[in-house]
Amino acid sequence: MDVIGLLPRLHLLRFPVGQAYLWSDDAELTLIDAGTIGCGRAIADAITALGRVPQDVRRVVLTHFHEDHVGAAGEFAALSGAEVLAHSLDAPFVRGERPGPPPRFEEWELPIHAEAARQLPEGPPLPPSSVTEVTDGDVLGFGGGARVVHVPGHTDGSIALFLPAEGVLFTGDTVASVDGVPIPGVFNLNGRQLLASVGRLADLGAEVACFGHGDPVLGGAAAALRAIAGAPGQPTGTPASR
């Protein structure tokens, strides 16, 4: 796993498949997404290497239920005692109560998804012992007040997190980037709904956008999102989002 400093309070944790983000407030940390099965210990070790302890992580906010984002949530929560949060529509799948619905693939997405799936660890994840449900408009206690933005399309319960005081947006898989260029997320339940969600994110006026897959945009993020709002994703040959 690679640990990349993006801003004084923000680190990117990059796994073999997917990535997570660590936000640092003075007294506590917040983890946005949690990587695949087995990444919990690596996340804990990365936090220790940054001079903090896993118990400093007060919350793990999950942008959606797919396994490359929630696979290690239960494992890391057990190590750290962190609260796990997810949208009410995706929370039953995070808790392992039933399997989530599969994406409705475009034909060109099938080989990309097959390649990404081959890289995922096998076996069921350890579900978190509890999941706190959030909904659109909730404000979470980090980053000067992190607003929950419901962005359905990739999954019904996908969320983004916007930190107005910092100008930072976490999009989950509603947006990805390939070679530094943002694209609408792929492997979706409802592509038209996802594009509407991209437009909503563009209207937030973020300066920094952090995606579920691919390099973040560290300046002028709102303009970059406006440029792709309404534009369908394109085949790239690179696994971009799951």
N, C-alpha and C positions, 0 to 999 in steps of 0.2 A: 504494500500500500504506500502511495506517495502522499506526503503532506506538503501542501503548497500555501504559503502565505499570500493572501490577496489584498487585505486591508489590515490596518493595525488590530482590528477586532475580529477578523474573519479569516478562517483557514478552509481550504478545500481538502477533503480526504478522498483520494482517488483509488478505487478498487479495480481489480481486473475487469469486472463488469459494473458499471455505474459509479456513483460517487455520492458523498454526503458533505455537509458543511457544518463547521463548528463556529458558533458565534460566542464571543467572550464579552461579558459585562464584568465590572470590577469584582463582584462577589460571587458570580455564578456563570456557568456555561449553558448553552443550548445547542443540541444536535438536531440538525434538519436532515431527516432520513438516516438510514442505518446500515445500508449495504446488504450483502448476501449472507446466507447462512455461514457461520463460522467467523465472521468479521468482528464480533464483539470484543474479543481479547485484543485484536490489532488496534481497534479504536481506543481501548483503554490504555494500551501502551503508547499510542501517539499522544494522548492527552498528558500522560506522565512525562513524555519527552519534551512537551511544551512548558513544563514546570508547574502543571496543575495536577489534580488527582481526579480519578473517574467520578468520585462522589461530588465534585463541583458541578457536574452536569445535572441540572435540576429537571430538565424536560427533554424528551425526544419527540419532535413533531414530524409526523409522517405525511408526506404529500399525497400518497395513494397506496393501494394495497399490494402492488406488484412485488414479486419476491426479491428483486434486486434493490428494493428500497426498504423493505420491512424484514428481510430475512434474519438480521442480527438484532432486531429491536428487543426481543424478549431476552436474549443472551446478555446484551449490554445493560438492559434495565436491571437484570438480576445482579450484575456486577456492581452497578453504580447506585441503585435505588432510585433512578430517575423515573419521573412520571412519563407515560407514553400517551400521546395525543393523536387523534385521527378524526376525520370528518365522520359524522354519524352514518352516512351511507356506505362508507368503506370499513367502518369499525368492526362489523361482524366478520369480515374476511380477515382482518388483522388478528382478531381474537381466535381465529381458527374454527369458528362455529360452522362455517360452510365454505366451499370454494367460491371464489369470485368468478364473474363471467369472463370468458375469453374475449380478446379483441376481435373486431370484425375486420379481417385483413384485406387490404388491397393486394392484388395479385403480385405486384412488384415487391411488396413487403415480405412475402413468404420466405425467400432465401435469406434475407437479412435476419429475420426472426429466427430461422433455424440455426444460423451461425451463432447468434447471441445465446440461444438456449443451450447449445453445446458447451458454452463456457460457464454455465451456472452450476454451482455445487449440487450434488444429489442429496435427497432426503428432505424430510419435513422440517420447517423451522420450529424453534421453541416459541410458542405464542407468549406475548406479555401476560403477566398475571392479571393485569387490568389495563383498560384503555379508556382514557377520558375523551368523550366525544365533543367535538367543536363544530361550529357552523359559521356561515358567512357573517362577517361583521364582528365576530368575537375579537377581542384585543388581548394578546398574551403578554406576559410580564417580562419581556426582554427587548433589547434594542431600542429602548425609549417608547415601547408600545408597538407590538407586531400585530398588524391587522390580518385576520384570516379572510382570504378571498376565495370563494367557491368558484372553481373553474372546471365545470363538467365537460366531458368530451373524451379525454383519455380514459378515465373511469368516471362513474357517476359521482363519486365522492372525492375527486381530485381537488386539492387546494393549492393555492399559492400563499406566500407570506410576504407582506409589504411592510417595511420599516420606514414610515414617512420621515422620521427625524434623521435618518441616515441616508435616505434615498436608495435603499437596497431592496431588491425584489428577488425572492426565491420562487421559481416558476414550477418546480417539479418537472414532470414530463409533458406539460402543456407546450413547452418550447424546448428544443434541443439546439445544439450547434455542431456543425461539421466543418472542420478546418477553420474554426473561428467565426463561421457565418451562421447566424441563427436561422432555424427553420421551424415550421410548425411541427409539433410532436407527431410521432407515428405510432402504429399499433394501437389504434383507438377503438373505443366503443362507438363513437359518433363523431365522424370527422367534421361535419358541418357545425356541430355544437362546439367542438374544439376551436375552430376558427373564430367563432364568436367570443370564446374565452380569451384567445390571444388578443383580440381587439380590446377587451376589457382591461387586460393587463397593460396594453400600450397606453391606455388613457390615464394610468396611475402616475405617469411622469417620472418613473424611476431613472436614476442615473446609472445604477449598477444592476445587472441581471445575472442571476446564478441559476444554471440549468441542471436538470437531472442527469444529463449526459452532454459532454463537450465543454469547451472552454467558456468561462463567463465573459460577459461584456462589462468592462470596468469604466466605461464612460459613454454617455449618449445612448443609454439603453432604450429609453422610450422611443426615440427615432428608429432604432433598429427593429423594435417590435412593431411599430407602425408600418414599416416597410414590408413585413411578412403577414400582417393581419389580412385575412381573406385570400392568402396564397396557399394552395395545397402543398403538402410536403412532396418532395421529389426523391426518386430512388438515388441512393448515393453509393451503395455497396458497403457502407459502414454501419454496423449496428448503432443506432442513435438513441433508442428509447424503448424501455420495457418496464 
